[in-house]
Amino acid sequence: MNQIIISISDFEERAALLEGEKLTEFFIQRNEQNRINGNIYKARVANVLPGMESAFLDIGLEKNAFLHVRDLREFEEKYLNGVENSNRPIEDIISVGDEIIVQVVKEPRGDKGARVTTHYTIPGKYLVLMPNDSYIAISQKIKSIEERVRLETLINNIKPVEMGAIIRTASKGKSNLHFEKEIEYLVKKWKNVEKRFQKSRVGEVLYQDNDMVTRTVRDVFSNQIDELIIDDEERYWEIVDYVKAFSDNTFKTKVKLFQSSLHIFDHYNVTKGLETALNEKVWLDCGGYLIIQKTEALISIDVNTGKNTGVFNLEDTVVETNIEAAIEIAIQLRLRNLSGIIIIDFIDMKVEKDKLKVVEVLEENLKKDRIKNNIIHFTDLGLVEMTRKRQGSPLARYYQKPCPCCGGTGKVKSKESVILDIMREIREIAEDSDIRLIKLTTSIELYDFICEAYVDFITGYLKLRNKEFILKKNKKSQEKNNNDYEIVMEM
C-alpha cells in the first residue's frame, strides 16, 4: 500500500510518502521559512553586465536576483517586439531602471541571490502552462506513442494559440474534461499576473506557488497512491475541495482525516524512518550497508558487504549486495533530497554482465524519482557517476547543524592531539617568571590519560623552572570523549 501522511502544526507542515510502509520521500515547510521558488515578481533592472551576458534585478529581497540573457529571450520576443531566437546582446534588450516580470527558478543560496527567468511556468496537476511559448512538450515518462499523440492533439485543440504547455505524467489516460478545467484555471492565473503587473510595486509577488500541502497533492497524489491521511480537519476539507476541482471522484474517497491521541508520524512509523535517513550508515536487508557522505563538491556513496557472508560464492554475494544497494540508493536520494554530482562505489564485480545488471536496477528504480537525474555507466575506476538536479533543500538541512566541537568535519581531536596542545600552552606559560603555580583541570577521561603517561613529565618539566603543577579532574564532566580542559595560573 502506498500512502501520503501529512502532519500539520502551528510551526511547520510535513508530508511523508510511504511505499509499502517504507519512507521514500519527505517534504517539509516551516512557517519561518519563506519558500520563493516558482514565485513571480515585478522586478527592476539594477545592473547590466555585458561581459557576463547577464543582469542583476531588484525583486525586493536582501540580495539582487541574477538573470542570464538566455533566460530573457521569451520576454524579448513577446513584450519587446523581438524576433524569435534573437542573438541581441543583453545591453540592447534591457537597461538599468527597466521593469519586467520574472520567475524564481533557484532560491538564494549562501552569498548568491536568486536565479530568475522570463520563461514562465504555471504548474497544475496535469499540465504546466507556458504563457511565453506556443509549443507542447510531453513528459518522457509517458512511453506509449499512441498516448503521446492523443494527448498532444487534445491539448493543442484546447490551449490558447499563443501559449504552450507541458503535459505531465499524471495526464496519462485522462479525458478532455480534466484538461479543459485545468487550462481555464491556469490561464486565469496568468492573466491575473499580467493585470497586477501594471499596478504593483517593484518587489511585489505577482504569483505565489502553492504551499507544501497543495504541492504534495498536486505533484505526488496520483493513481498509484492508495490513501492520503492528514491530521488537520481544516486542511483536510481544503484538500477535498482541491481534489474535487481537478480529479476524479475516486480520489476524494482516498483522502482521510486522522483522529487519534497518538502523533500521526508515530502511528505510521515515519519518525523512525526519518531518524534512519539522517544517519551516514544505511543497513540493507541482506546484511550489507551503505555509507552516504556529503562533501562540498559531491555526494559519495560506498557499498559494503557488511554482515552478508553469502551462501554460495563470493561473486554471488557481491552481486546480491550491489543489487539491493542500487534499490536502496534510489530511495535514499529521493528521501534525503541529495543533488549535484553523485559518485557510487559499488563492490568490485569481475563479470561485465553483472555490472550492467546493477546499473539497470539503479536506472529502473530511479524512474520513480520526479526530479531529473542522469546516470553515467561505470567509469574506468569502477565507479558509477550520476547527477541529480538540485531542487529544494536537503533533508539534513532541516534537522542537523555543524558540530560545535569539530566545526562540521565529523571528527574531534584525539586525546594525544589535545595533550600536545596542553603541553604547548604549558611551555609558553612556563616562560613567564612571575607565574608560580599552574593548575590544569580536565575531563575525567582526559585526566586518566594524563595520569597514565604524561603527569610525571609535565611535573618534572615545570619543577626545573621552579613552577608548581596541580592536576585536577572536572567531576561534572561526564560526557564520553569529552576533551575539554582549563588552565589556571597563579602568581
N, C-alpha and C positions, 0 to 999 in steps of 0.2 A: 504493500500500500504506500502511495506517495502522498505526503501531507505538507501543507504550509501552516506553520504555527506562528501566530503573531501575538506579541506581548506589548501592551500599551501602559505607560506610566506617565507621571507628571514631568519626568525628566528626559525620557527617551522612548523611541519606537524601535522595536526589534522584530525581525522576521526570520524564521528558520525553515529551510527546505529539507524534509526528511524523505529519503528514498529507501523504502524497506526498513524503516526505523533507524537508518544511518544518516547522520547530519552531513549534508553535502554542500549546502550554501547558507550563508548568513548575511543578513542586511541590518544595518543599524543607522539611526539618525538621532543624534542628541539635540535637545532643544537649544543649547547654547551654540551649536554649530550651524552656521548658515550655509547650506549647500547651494552653490550658484551654477553648477554645471548644467547646461541646457537653457539657462535663463537668457532672455533677450533684453538688451539695454539700449537706451538712447545714449550715444557716445559723441564726444567732441575730440577732434584730432589735436593732440598736444604737441606732437613732434613727428616729423617725417625724416627718415634716414635713407636716402637714396642708395648709399653704399651697401646697406643691408637689405634693400628692397622691402622695407617694412616701415611701420609707423607705430607710435605709441599713442593710445587713446585713453582719455579720461572717462571712466564708466562709473565714477562715484565710489571706487574702492580705494584702499590705502595706497596700493601700487597701480600704476597705469597698465592697461592691458596691451598685449602685443598682437599686431595684425600684419601678416605677410601678404605680399602683393597677390599671390595666387589665391588667397582667401578673400580677395576683394573683387575678383573678376565678375562674379554673378551680379554684384551691386552695380558695377560699372556698366554692364550690358543692359540692365533693366532700368536703372534710375538715372544714369548719366549719359544715356544715348551712345553707349559704347558699342563696338562691334564684337561679334562672337569670337572667342579665343584671341582677344586683343593682346598685343605684346607691349603696350604702352608702359613706360616706367611709372612707378608709384607716384612720383612727384608731379606727373602730368594728370593724375587721376584725382588725388585729394590734396588739400592744403591745410596748414595749421588753422584751426578755428572751424573747419567744416563739421557738420553734424550728420551722423549716419546711424543706421540700425546695425547692431552686431549681436552675435550669439556666442556665449561662452562654450568652448569645446574642451578646454583644460583649465581646471581650477588653479588658483595661485598656489605655488609650492616653494617654500623656502624664501629666497630673495627674488624669485621670479613672479611677475604678475600673471594674470590670467591670459590664456591664448584665446583669441576670438576670430570669428569668421563672418562673412556675409552669405555663406551657403547655409541658409536657414533650414531647420527641420523641426516639424511639429509632430511628435510621435503619438500614435493611437495604438489600440490593441492589435489591429490587423494591418494597418498602413502607417507609413511615415510620410506626411505631406512635405513636399519641397516647393515652396512658393516661388523660388527664383529659377527653377528648372522645369523643363517640359517633358523629360524622358521618364520611362518607367524602369525601375530596377526590381529584381526578384531575388529573394533570399536563396543562397546557394544550397541551403538545406532542403529545399523543395527540388527533388531529383527528377520527378516524372515530367517528361517533355509535354505530354498532353495536358497535365495540370498547369504547367507554366504558361502554355499558350492560352488555356482557358482563362487564367487569372489576368494575364496581360490584356487580352481582348476585353474582358469585363471591366477592368479598371479604366482602360483607355476610353470606354464609352461613357463613363460617369464622372470622370475627373474634369476640372476646368482645363481648357485648352492650354492656357499659359502656365499651368502648374504641373509638377511632376509628382511621382510617388514611389516609395519603396514598399514592395509587397513583403510583409513579414511572414515568418514561418507559420505563425498561428492562422494565417489566411487559408491554409490548405483545406480544401473541401468546403469552404464557406460559400454562402449564396449571395446573390446580388443585394438582398435586403441588408445584410451586415455592412457591406461596403458603402451603400448609399447613405445610411445613417451616420457612418463614421466620417465620410468625406464631407458631408454637410457640417458636422461638428467641428472638424479640423479647419476647414475654410473659414468658418465663422471666427475661430480663434485668431487666424492670421489677419483677417480684415480688421479685427479689433486692435491688433498690434499697429497696423498702418494708421488707423484712426487716432490712436493715442499718441503716436509719434509727433504729430503736429502740435499737440497741446502740452506735451510733457516737458519736464526739465532734464538737463543732462544728468546722467546717472540714475535716472528713474527706470525701474524694471517694467518693461512693456509686456513681458510674458514670463511666467514662472512655471518651470516644470513641476509635475505633481509631487506630492510628499511621498515619503518612503512606502507607506502602506498602499497608496494608489499605484505607485510604480511597480510594486510587487504583484499586485492584482493584474495590472496591465501586461507586464512582461513575463511573469512566471506562471500565473494561474491559467492552465490550459487543460486540454482533454486528458493529458497524462496525470493530472492531479486528481486524487480521489476525494480529498477533503481540504477545506481551508478553515482553520479554527482560530478564533480571536477571543481575547478575554475582556474586551471593552464593548459594552452594548451600543453606545453612540456610534462608534466606528463600525460596528457590525452592520447597522442599518445603512450607513454610508456605502459600504461595500455591496450590500444587496441592491441598492439603487443603481450603483455604477454597473454592476453585472447585468441588471435588467436592461440598461440602456445599450449595452454593446454585445451581449452574449445570449446564448440560448437559455431557455428557462431551466434546463437541466443544470446549468452552472449555479443557479440560485440555490438549489437544493443541497449543493456541496458545501455551502457556507454555513458554519455552525458557531454558536456562542458558547464559550467555555465558562462554566459556573462551578467553582469549587474553592474551598479554603486553601488548597494547595496551589503553589505557583504553577502556571501553565508550563513553563520550561522544565520544572522539576518533574511534573507529571509525564511529560513526553521525553524525558532524558536528554533534553537539549543542553542543559547546564554541564552535564558530564562530557558531552561531545565537544563543547566549547573549550573545556579545560585541556582536552587532548589536542585540540587544534592550536594551542599556544605553546606546546612542547616542541623542542627540537627533534626528539626521537618519536617516531610513529611505529608501533608494532604491527606486524602483519599476522594474519590468522595462521599462516604456515610456520611461524616462529622467527621469520626474518624481520628486519626493521629498516626504516629509512632514517637518515639524518638530514634535516632540512635547515639550511643556514642562509641567511640573507646578508650580502655584503653591499657596499656602495655601488659596485659595478654590475653584480649579477646575483642570481639565486643558484646555490649549489645543492644538489640532492644526491646523496650517496646511498647505495643499496647494499645491504649486508645480509648474509645467510643467518646470522644470529644463532638461535636455538634450533634451526631447521637442519638436522643432520641427514635427512633423506631416508629413503627405504631401499632404493635400487643402486644408483651410482651417483657420482659427483655431478656429472653433466646434467642429469635429470633434475637433481636438487637445485642446481643453479638456474636452469630454465624455469622451473616451477616458481622459484622465489622472484625472479625477474618479471614473470607474467603477472603475479599478484602485485608486485611493486608498481608495474605500469598502470594497473587499475586504480591503485590507491593514490598514485601521484596525480592522476587526472582529477580525483576528488579533492585532494589537498590544495591543488592550485586554485580551484573554484572556491573552496571553503575559506582559505586564507587570503584570497584575492591577491595572489602573487603575480607580479608582472615584470616586463623587461626581458632581459636575456636569462634563460634558464639552462643550466648545464646538469645533465643527469649521468651519473657514473654507475651504470648497471654492473653487476658482477660479470667478469670476463666470460665470454662464450666462444668456444672454438669453431662451432659449426655456423656457417653463414645463414642457413635457413632458420636457425634458432634466433639469430639477431633480427631477421626480417619479421618473424612471428611476434617478437616482443614489441617492435615498433608498430606493427599492425594493431596489436591490442591497445597500445597507447593512443594511436590515432582514432580507433573506434570509440574509446571512452572519452576522448576529448571532443567528440561530436556533440556531447551533451552540454558543452560549455557555450554559453551565449556570447562570451567575449572572444573576439578573434584571436586565434593562435596559429602558429606555423611551426612544423617540425622539420628539422634538417636531419637526415638519417645519420647513422653512426659515422663519426669523424675518424681520421687515421689513428687517433689516440684511443679509440674505442669508447668515446663519449657521445651521448645524444645531445645535440644542441637544438633548442627551440626558443621561440619568442611568444609572449602573450601581451596583448595590448593593455596599456595602463588605463584603468577606469576606476575612479573612486580611490579610497584609501585601503591599505592592507588591514586585515583584521587585527593584527598585533598593535597597530597604532591606537586603537580604542581601549586596549586593555593592558598595555605594557609601556614602561618608560625606561630610559637608560639607568643602569645600576649606579647609585651614587658612590659606591666603593670602587668599582672597576672602570667607571666612566663609559660604560656601554660596550666594553670589549668582551664581556662574558667571563673574564678571568680576573682574579685578585692576586696580589703579590704573595709569593711563597714566604714561609717563616724565615728561611735563610736570607731572602732578599730584605725582609724587614729588619732582621738583626744587623745586616750590613748598614742599613740606613741609620739605625740606632747608634752603632759604633762610630759612624762618620760624624754624627751630631756630638757624641761624647768627646771625640778628639778635638773638635772645634771649641767646645766649651772649656776643655782642659787647658787650652792655651791662655785663658784669662786667669791671671794670678790672683785676682780678688775673689774668685769662686772657691769656697771651702768644701761645700757638700753638693753632691749630685744625687738626686733621688729619682729612680725610674719606676713608674707604675705601669703594669701591663695587664692584659687579659690573662685568665688562668692558664689557657693553653700555651700562650707565649711565655709566661712565667716558667712553666715546667721545662720548656725547650731551652730557655736561657740557663736555668739552673743545671741542666744536664751537661751542657757543653761550653758555655761562654762566661759564666759568672766569675770563675777564677781568673780568667784572662783579663776581664774588664776591671776587676778589683785590683789586680796586680799592676795593670797599666796606670790606673789613677793613683795608686799608693806611691809609685815612683815620682809622681807630680804633686805629692802632698795633698791629694784630694780624697775625701771620704765618699764611699759609694753605698747606697742603700737600694735594694731591690724589693719592691712590694707588688702584690697582685691585687687587682680590682675584683673583689668578690661579687660585685653587682653585674659584672660582665659574664653572662652565661652562654652567649651565642657561640655556636660551633664555628670554627675557622675565623674567629674574631682576632685580628692582628692590631688592634688599637693599642696605643701606648701614650704616655705623658712623661716628659722630663721636667723636673722642677729643680732650680738651682738656689743655693743659699750662700750668702757672703760669709 
